């Protein structure tokens, strides 16, 4: 599936469900300000997935 479609689907879910139903009180502001990062992993095994996760977590500390 195309990354753009995956990202837009998840963004719509975030806005409609998580923010729309107020499931996470901390999600609304960053979502409205376009500060939520969406990353699609192409990992095919656990090790690659963990590397992707580690990279994304490092970006949170910047």
DRENMI-376025 format. One line per field, with one value per residue: residue number from 1; y, x, z of N, C-alpha, C, O, CB in turn. Coordinates in nm, 2 decimals, always signed. Glycine has a CB too. Example, Ala and Ser with C-alpha at 12.3 -4.5 7.8 and 13.67 -1.06 7.14 Angstrom:
# DRENMI-376025
n = (1|2);
npy = (-0.57|-0.22);
npx = (+1.32|+1.28);
npz = (+0.78|+0.71);
capy = (-0.45|-0.11);
capx = (+1.23|+1.37);
capz = (+0.78|+0.71);
cpy = (-0.33|+0.00);
cpx = (+1.32|+1.29);
cpz = (+0.78|+0.79);
opy = (-0.33|+0.11);
opx = (+1.42|+1.34);
opz = (+0.85|+0.80);
cbpy = (-0.45|-0.06);
cbpx = (+1.13|+1.41);
cbpz = (+0.90|+0.57);
This chain:
# DRENMI-376025
n = (1|2|3|4|5|6|7|8|9|10|11|12|13|14|15|16|17|18|19|20|21|22|23|24|25|26|27|28|29|30|31|32|33|34|35|36|37|38|39|40|41|42|43|44|45|46|47|48|49|50|51|52|53|54|55|56|57|58|59|60|61|62);
npy = (-0.12|+0.23|+0.47|+0.73|+0.69|+0.53|+0.70|+0.91|+0.78|+0.70|+0.95|+1.06|+0.88|+0.94|+1.21|+1.18|+0.97|+0.95|+1.22|+1.34|+1.19|+1.25|+1.08|+1.10|+1.35|+1.49|+1.48|+1.65|+1.93|+1.91|+1.77|+1.94|+2.14|+2.03|+1.88|+1.62|+1.34|+1.10|+0.78|+0.53|+0.21|-0.02|-0.25|-0.60|-0.78|-0.85|-0.73|-0.53|-0.37|-0.29|-0.13|+0.07|+0.18|+0.26|+0.47|+0.65|+0.71|+0.84|+1.07|+1.20|+1.31|+1.52);
npx = (+0.08|+0.05|+0.25|+0.16|-0.12|-0.15|-0.05|-0.23|-0.47|-0.42|-0.39|-0.64|-0.79|-0.67|-0.76|-1.04|-1.11|-0.93|-0.88|-1.13|-1.31|-1.21|-1.02|-0.76|-0.64|-0.42|-0.36|-0.50|-0.41|-0.14|-0.21|-0.38|-0.21|-0.05|+0.18|+0.23|+0.40|+0.41|+0.51|+0.60|+0.69|+0.90|+0.99|+1.08|+1.13|+1.16|+1.39|+1.46|+1.23|+1.25|+1.48|+1.38|+1.19|+1.36|+1.50|+1.29|+1.22|+1.45|+1.42|+1.23|+1.37|+1.50);
npz = (+0.00|-0.07|+0.08|+0.13|+0.13|+0.36|+0.56|+0.55|+0.61|+0.87|+0.99|+0.96|+1.12|+1.37|+1.40|+1.38|+1.56|+1.80|+1.87|+1.81|+1.97|+2.21|+2.33|+2.41|+2.59|+2.54|+2.27|+2.09|+2.05|+1.94|+1.70|+1.57|+1.52|+1.33|+1.42|+1.45|+1.38|+1.12|+1.04|+0.82|+0.85|+0.68|+0.76|+0.77|+0.95|+1.30|+1.41|+1.23|+1.26|+1.52|+1.50|+1.34|+1.52|+1.72|+1.59|+1.54|+1.81|+1.89|+1.75|+1.90|+2.11|+2.01);
capy = (+0.00|+0.35|+0.54|+0.84|+0.65|+0.48|+0.81|+0.99|+0.70|+0.71|+1.09|+1.07|+0.80|+1.02|+1.32|+1.14|+0.89|+0.99|+1.36|+1.36|+1.13|+1.30|+0.97|+1.14|+1.49|+1.55|+1.47|+1.75|+2.05|+1.88|+1.73|+2.06|+2.22|+1.95|+1.85|+1.47|+1.27|+0.97|+0.71|+0.40|+0.12|-0.12|-0.36|-0.73|-0.87|-0.78|-0.65|-0.40|-0.29|-0.23|-0.02|+0.18|+0.23|+0.33|+0.59|+0.74|+0.75|+0.94|+1.20|+1.26|+1.38|+1.64);
capx = (+0.00|+0.12|+0.28|+0.07|-0.25|-0.14|-0.04|-0.36|-0.57|-0.39|-0.41|-0.79|-0.83|-0.62|-0.85|-1.18|-1.13|-0.85|-0.91|-1.27|-1.38|-1.13|-0.96|-0.63|-0.65|-0.29|-0.34|-0.57|-0.33|-0.04|-0.28|-0.43|-0.09|+0.03|+0.30|+0.23|+0.48|+0.37|+0.62|+0.56|+0.80|+0.90|+1.06|+1.03|+1.15|+1.16|+1.51|+1.44|+1.12|+1.31|+1.57|+1.29|+1.13|+1.47|+1.52|+1.18|+1.23|+1.56|+1.37|+1.15|+1.46|+1.57);
capz = (+0.00|-0.08|+0.21|+0.14|+0.17|+0.50|+0.65|+0.55|+0.68|+1.02|+1.03|+0.97|+1.24|+1.48|+1.42|+1.40|+1.68|+1.92|+1.90|+1.80|+2.09|+2.32|+2.40|+2.46|+2.60|+2.49|+2.12|+2.01|+2.02|+1.83|+1.58|+1.51|+1.48|+1.24|+1.48|+1.47|+1.27|+1.08|+0.98|+0.77|+0.85|+0.58|+0.82|+0.74|+1.07|+1.43|+1.43|+1.15|+1.32|+1.64|+1.45|+1.30|+1.64|+1.79|+1.52|+1.57|+1.95|+1.90|+1.70|+2.00|+2.20|+1.95);
cpy = (+0.12|+0.42|+0.65|+0.80|+0.60|+0.60|+0.89|+0.91|+0.71|+0.85|+1.11|+1.00|+0.88|+1.13|+1.28|+1.06|+0.94|+1.13|+1.39|+1.30|+1.17|+1.18|+1.00|+1.29|+1.57|+1.55|+1.58|+1.87|+2.01|+1.83|+1.85|+2.15|+2.15|+1.91|+1.70|+1.41|+1.13|+0.90|+0.57|+0.31|+0.01|-0.24|-0.50|-0.83|-0.78|-0.69|-0.52|-0.31|-0.22|-0.12|+0.10|+0.25|+0.31|+0.47|+0.69|+0.79|+0.85|+1.07|+1.27|+1.34|+1.50|+1.76);
cpx = (+0.09|+0.13|+0.18|-0.07|-0.25|-0.13|-0.17|-0.47|-0.55|-0.42|-0.56|-0.84|-0.79|-0.72|-0.99|-1.20|-1.06|-0.88|-1.06|-1.35|-1.31|-1.07|-0.83|-0.64|-0.52|-0.27|-0.40|-0.48|-0.22|-0.10|-0.32|-0.32|+0.00|+0.17|+0.31|+0.30|+0.43|+0.48|+0.57|+0.68|+0.79|+0.98|+0.99|+1.05|+1.16|+1.28|+1.50|+1.34|+1.18|+1.41|+1.49|+1.24|+1.24|+1.50|+1.41|+1.18|+1.34|+1.51|+1.29|+1.24|+1.52|+1.49);
cpz = (+0.00|+0.05|+0.23|+0.19|+0.32|+0.59|+0.66|+0.62|+0.83|+1.07|+1.05|+1.09|+1.37|+1.51|+1.45|+1.53|+1.80|+1.96|+1.91|+1.92|+2.22|+2.40|+2.46|+2.47|+2.55|+2.34|+2.04|+1.96|+1.91|+1.70|+1.50|+1.45|+1.38|+1.29|+1.51|+1.35|+1.25|+1.00|+0.94|+0.77|+0.74|+0.63|+0.78|+0.85|+1.19|+1.45|+1.35|+1.21|+1.44|+1.61|+1.41|+1.42|+1.72|+1.72|+1.54|+1.71|+1.96|+1.85|+1.80|+2.10|+2.14|+1.98);
opy = (+0.13|+0.43|+0.68|+0.87|+0.63|+0.60|+0.93|+0.97|+0.72|+0.86|+1.18|+1.05|+0.89|+1.15|+1.34|+1.09|+0.97|+1.15|+1.45|+1.37|+1.12|+1.18|+0.94|+1.36|+1.69|+1.62|+1.61|+1.90|+2.08|+1.87|+1.86|+2.22|+2.19|+1.91|+1.65|+1.44|+1.06|+0.96|+0.50|+0.34|-0.04|-0.33|-0.51|-0.94|-0.66|-0.58|-0.41|-0.19|-0.11|-0.02|+0.21|+0.38|+0.42|+0.57|+0.81|+0.91|+0.95|+1.18|+1.40|+1.43|+1.57|+1.87);
opx = (+0.19|+0.04|+0.14|-0.13|-0.34|-0.21|-0.21|-0.55|-0.64|-0.47|-0.61|-0.93|-0.87|-0.77|-1.05|-1.30|-1.12|-0.91|-1.11|-1.45|-1.35|-1.08|-0.79|-0.63|-0.53|-0.18|-0.35|-0.48|-0.21|-0.04|-0.31|-0.34|+0.11|+0.27|+0.40|+0.27|+0.40|+0.53|+0.51|+0.78|+0.68|+1.03|+0.87|+1.01|+1.16|+1.26|+1.53|+1.35|+1.14|+1.41|+1.52|+1.23|+1.21|+1.51|+1.44|+1.15|+1.32|+1.55|+1.28|+1.19|+1.59|+1.53);
opz = (+0.06|+0.13|+0.35|+0.27|+0.39|+0.69|+0.77|+0.69|+0.91|+1.18|+1.14|+1.16|+1.46|+1.62|+1.53|+1.60|+1.90|+2.08|+2.00|+1.96|+2.32|+2.53|+2.56|+2.37|+2.53|+2.29|+1.93|+1.84|+1.81|+1.59|+1.38|+1.36|+1.35|+1.22|+1.59|+1.23|+1.34|+0.91|+1.02|+0.69|+0.71|+0.55|+0.77|+0.84|+1.19|+1.50|+1.40|+1.21|+1.47|+1.68|+1.44|+1.43|+1.77|+1.79|+1.57|+1.74|+2.04|+1.90|+1.80|+2.17|+2.21|+1.93);
cbpy = (+0.00|+0.44|+0.59|+0.92|+0.53|+0.39|+0.91|+1.02|+0.55|+0.67|+1.19|+1.01|+0.66|+1.07|+1.40|+1.05|+0.75|+0.97|+1.46|+1.29|+0.98|+1.39|+0.85|+1.09|+1.53|+1.48|+1.34|+1.81|+2.11|+1.76|+1.63|+2.14|+2.26|+2.03|+1.93|+1.41|+1.27|+0.98|+0.70|+0.40|+0.05|-0.07|-0.35|-0.78|-0.95|-0.88|-0.73|-0.44|-0.38|-0.33|-0.07|+0.13|+0.12|+0.25|+0.56|+0.67|+0.63|+0.89|+1.18|+1.16|+1.28|+1.61);
cbpx = (-0.10|+0.05|+0.42|+0.06|-0.30|-0.01|+0.08|-0.40|-0.56|-0.24|-0.36|-0.86|-0.76|-0.48|-0.84|-1.22|-1.08|-0.70|-0.84|-1.33|-1.38|-1.22|-0.95|-0.51|-0.68|-0.17|-0.41|-0.68|-0.26|+0.05|-0.40|-0.52|-0.01|+0.05|+0.32|+0.09|+0.63|+0.23|+0.75|+0.49|+0.81|+0.97|+1.06|+1.09|+1.28|+1.16|+1.64|+1.41|+1.01|+1.38|+1.66|+1.18|+1.08|+1.60|+1.53|+1.04|+1.25|+1.68|+1.29|+1.07|+1.56|+1.58);
cbpz = (+0.12|-0.18|+0.22|+0.01|+0.08|+0.51|+0.60|+0.41|+0.63|+1.04|+0.93|+0.84|+1.24|+1.46|+1.29|+1.28|+1.65|+1.89|+1.80|+1.67|+2.07|+2.41|+2.30|+2.38|+2.75|+2.56|+2.08|+2.09|+2.14|+1.88|+1.61|+1.60|+1.60|+1.11|+1.61|+1.48|+1.31|+0.99|+1.07|+0.64|+0.99|+0.45|+0.97|+0.61|+1.05|+1.55|+1.39|+1.00|+1.35|+1.73|+1.34|+1.21|+1.73|+1.79|+1.37|+1.54|+2.04|+1.81|+1.57|+2.08|+2.25|+1.79);
